[in-house]
């Protein structure tokens, strides 16, 4: 397993890291509130985390859906959060030209699931020298993810994370194949579980994506028990009012007890 560090957060070295934050950058005030609250919880529980938020949500169910207030605004907010709270940042990119700009702020560049096979996007992310987290597409088997790793390595990237986020299961539903975790770890890269997106119901609300956040704790516990290097969860102080992915985000009030349980499970299965 290739171990590397992102601003002190270890991936692939036997520790369990967390990627946590709201789906999309809503405002500086909200980002500061979420970063402060999440950092406090993670400090109390004793787990490392990377702050997650997207400057743009390009893959939306409807043209009416909120995407964010633009790349410049979103990256500026994330830069301020990074500096004030001294936390590493992960954010999505959707086009090759965004990679270098986002890398000026983000410590980890994230490739959305539907774009995981886009060679030019992967190469552009790899060439920044930043760590790259790739969400495995809902249409890919875990074995197919090896090609993603090889593309990134061909461009000189060794700080690679593969993330499971469910596979399409009929219409408006996803299912998680727990074999994905050990299979993808065999490629020598850290593996992450995107718990909250795995509980989406894509397009399930017609013009918006539904979700089943009531099962977040069940999924997270099961994934960590299988053996993981990181857990990704979108967290919001009031999911009912979130402009993006509200139905599947973890309410902030449920974060502390869940992290405590996941830390205990990880320590147990790592013995």
Secondary structure as UniProt FT lines:
FT   STRAND          4..6
FT   TURN            7..8
FT   STRAND          9..11
FT   STRAND          17..21
FT   HELIX           28..45
FT   STRAND          49..52
FT   TURN            63..64
FT   HELIX           71..85
FT   STRAND          89..93
FT   TURN            96..97
FT   HELIX           98..103
FT   TURN            104..105
FT   STRAND          108..111
FT   HELIX           113..115
FT   TURN            116..117
FT   HELIX           119..126
FT   TURN            127..129
FT   STRAND          131..135
FT   TURN            138..139
FT   HELIX           142..144
FT   HELIX           145..154
FT   TURN            155..156
FT   STRAND          160..164
FT   STRAND          167..168
FT   STRAND          174..175
FT   HELIX           179..185
FT   TURN            186..188
FT   STRAND          190..194
FT   TURN            195..196
FT   HELIX           197..199
FT   STRAND          200..201
FT   TURN            202..205
FT   STRAND          210..211
FT   HELIX           213..215
FT   HELIX           216..226
FT   STRAND          230..236
FT   HELIX           239..241
FT   HELIX           246..248
FT   STRAND          250..251
FT   HELIX           252..254
FT   HELIX           255..269
//
